[in-house]
Amino acid sequence: GAQLLTRWRQGEIAKWQAEAAARALELQVLRAQINPHFLFNTLNSLRALINEDPARARDMVSRLSNTLRHTLQHSAKPRVPLADELAVVRDYVALEQLHHEERLQVNWQVDPATAGASLPPMLLQLLVENAIKHGIARTPGGGVVGIDISRDGPLLRITVDNPGQWLPGTSDSTGLGLANLRERLQRAGGEGADCRIEAGAGRVKVSVQLSA
């Protein structure tokens, strides 16, 4: 009886350790997703906006709430609907435009054929955040971020391009965290998942394909 009790206790301890490790991983993912600079800039912009335009300030608080809730609820899931990811990235872009103002313009090209597709959570968010942080923020006068989402048979294709420079072999200079992105694609991208980065004519383009 004592031996069985000991084994049961060991099993319970192992289970709790596994749960603690899973929670620690979720927290690590969450910390990686919520950019403190983004939060700081957004709150500063909101503080100024409250007196200038209370209605717009309320709208932006709702968008910030949506962005944070999405991060909390979806960061540990293997896949989320593209429609959900698009909604939160549109909120995110609106908040970034609050900070960058006319320096940030976005050109959306979303093929209706992508309706019903899914993707790893925060993948589009990561691409767009990188384009703004390392393209718009570092380019005098800002510019246009292009977001193109289309379908090619069973594959979903996402291309995000921005003004800037990139030299092959210096992927870290994009700030993209390509290793993180490729790991997610390998884990949840399905057959044919791939990620490419190209540069030319003063623009940097990151292309991702994955099973839709």
N, C-alpha and C positions, 0 to 999 in steps of 0.2 A: 504493500500500500504506500509506504513511504517513498519507494522508488518511483511509483506511478505519479505521485504528487510532485516529486522533484522534476520529473520529465515534463509534467504539465506546466509547472512554473517556468521551466526553461523555454518551453514553447511559447508561453505568454510573453516572456521577456523578449524573445526573438521577434515576436509579432509587433510588440510596442517599438522595438528598435527599428524595424522595417518601416512602420508608420511614421516615426520621427524623422527617418531619413527622407521619406517621400515628402513630408511637410517642409523639411529644410530645402529640398530641391525646388519645390513650388515657390518658396520664399526667394530663393536665388533667381529663379526665372522672373519673378515679379520685380525684384530689384533691378534686373537687367532691362525690363520693359519700361518702367516708369522713369523717364529721364528727369533728373532733378532740375537741370537747367530749363527744360520745358515748363515744369511746374512753377519755378521761380519767375520766369518771364511772363507766364500766363497770369499769375496772381498779381504781379506788378501792373500789367496792362489792365486787368480787371479793376484794380484799385483806382486807376486814373479814369476808367470808363464809368464807374458808378455815379459820379457827379455829372459827367458830360452827357451820358446817354443811358439812363437806367434801364430802359427796355432792352437795349442791345446787351447790356451787362447781364441781365437775367438770362437772356438767350445763351450767352457765352458760358455762364455758370452751369446751365443745363448740358451744354456740349462737353464741358470739362467733366461733369458727373458721368455722362454717358461713356466717355473715353476711359475713365478710371474703373467704372463698373465692368466694362468689356474686358479690360486687362485682368481684373480680379476673377471674373467668371470663366474666362476662356483660355487663360494662359496655360493651363495644364491639360487641355483637351488636345487630342491628336489632329482633329479637323474641325473647322467651323464653316457655315455657309458663306459663300463669297458675298452675298447680299449684306450679311451682318458686318463683315470686315469692311466693305465699302462704306457702310453707314458710319462706322466709327472713324474711318480714315477721313471722310468728309468733315466730320466734327473736328478732328485733329488739325486738318488743313485750315479750317476757319479760325481756330485758336492761334495757329502760327501766323495767319494773315493779320490777326489782331496785333501781334508783336512786330512783324516785318512790314506791315502796311503795303504800300504799292510796290515794294521791292519783291514781293512774292506773288507771282501769277501761276495759275495751274491750268493746264490743258488736258481735260479728261477725254479719253476715247474708250468707251466701254461697249463692246459688241453685245447686242441683246442675246446672241447665241450663248453667252456665258451664264445666263440665268440658270440657277439650279446647281452650278458648280460649287465645289468646296476647296479649301486650302488649309495648310497649317495656320494656327492662329497667330496674329501679329506679323505675318510674313510681309504683307503689303505695307503695313505700318512701318516696319523696319526699313524697307526700301525707300519709302517716301520721307521718313525722318532723316535718313542718310542724305538724300538728295537736297533737303532743305539745309541741314546742318553743315554739310561739306560742299554744297554747290552755291545756294543762295546766300548764306551767311558770309561766305568767303569771296563773293563776287561783287565788286563795286557796282552799285545800282541794282543789284539783284538780277532777276530774270525769270524765265519760265521753266517750270517743272512739267515735263510731259509724262502722263500716266496712260499707258495703252494696255488694255486687257482684251484678249481675243481667244477664240477657240480654234483648235486645229485637230479635228477628229476627236480622239479621246484625250487630247492634251489641252491644258489651260496654259496660255502664254501671257506673261506679265513683263512689260518693259517700262522702266522708269528712267528718264534721262534728265540731266540738269547741266547748267553751265559749270565749267571747271576743267581741271587738268588731271590726268592720271597717267603714270608710266607703268607698263607691264613689269611685274615682279615686285611692285610696291603696293599690293592690295590693301595693306594696313592704312595707307595714306588716304584711302577713300572713307575710312572710318566705318566701313560697312560691317565688319565682323563676318567676312565671308565664311570663315570656318564654322561659325554658329549657324549661318544660313544653310550651308551645305549639309551640316549635321541634321538639321530639321528636314531638309529635302530627302536625305537618305532614309530618315526614320519614317516620314509620313508623306513623302512626295509621290510614291508609287512608281510604276515602271516608266522609264524615259525621263525621270526628273534630272534637271541640269541647271547650272547657273553660269552665266558668262558676263564678263565686263569688257567694254570696248571704249575707246576714246578717240576723238578726232574733231577738228574744226571748233575747238574750244568747248566741247561738250563731252560729258561722260554718260555712258548708257549701261545699265545693268539689266540683263534679260534672264528671266527665270521661266522654265517650263516644268510642268508636273501633271500627273494624271488629274483630270477634272472630277 
